[in-house]
Amino acid sequence: MWRIKEHHDIEKVCHKLPAAVVKKYELWKSLVFRHGPDKLRAFQGFHDEKLQGDRTGQRSSRLSLQSRVIYAVEKEIVTVLVLEITPHNY
């Protein structure tokens, strides 16, 4: 099983998001916890992709047309660090 660490602001951000986005984020966390982040690529709805430029080493998954979860994977300690949930502006 994987461990998921969330940035301390994620809970505040989730309170401001639409319920459908929060529900998809919970599904995203469940998939990552049980199967790891590589499994996200099997679900095209998440459109999981690696990022470039200033965000090299991070990945993005789609929660809605506008919202994305930005995360980084620390394989040596099997941890997924959720950095932010943000509108698609990177």
N, C-alpha and C positions, 0 to 999 in steps of 0.2 A: 504494500500500500504506500501511497505517496503522502507527504505532509504538505499542507497548504498554509503559508503565512500570508496574511493580508496587511497591507499598509494601514497604519492606525486611522487614516481618514476614510477608509472604505465604508465603514458602517454609516458615517454621516452622509456620504455620497449616496448610498443605497436608499436612505430615507427620502431623498429628493428625486429619485428615478421613478419612472412609471412601473407599476406592478408587474407588467409583462417582462420588462428588462430584468428586474430583480429575480423573477421566477426563472428566466433563462440563465442568469448568473448562478443560481443555486444548482441548476442542472449541470452547468459547466463545471462547477466545483465537485459535484458528485462523480462525474465522469473522470476528472483528473485524479481525484482521491482514489478511486477504485482501479483505474486502468492506466493512469499516467497521461501526460500531455501528448504523447504520440498518437493516442487513440482519437484525439480531436480531429485529426486529418480525415478520419473515416466518415465524419459527419460534415457534409458540405455546407450545412446551414451555419456552421461556425466560421467558415472561410478562414481557417487558421493559417497564418503566414508569418515568416520571419521579417523583421524590420531592418531598415538600413539607415545610414547616416548617423545622426546623434543617438539613435536607438538601436545601434548594432548590438547583437547579443540578446535582444528582447524579441518577444513574439506578440501577436495580436489575434484575438478571436472576436468575431462579430456577435453581438448580443441583440442588435436590432439594426435597422438601416443606418442609424446615426451613432449608436453606442458601441464601444469596443472595450474589451478588457485587455490591458497591457500587462504582460507578465514576463518573468525571467525564470529559467530552469537552472537549478544548482544540482547537477547530476551526482556529484560525489557524496552529497548528503540527502539525496532524493527529496528535494524540496522545490515547491513551486511558490515563488514570491509574487503575489498580485500587487502591482505597483499602482495602478489606477484604473478607473472606469471613466471613460471620457468620450465626448463627441468626437467624431472622426475628423481630427484637425492636425494630424501629424504628417 
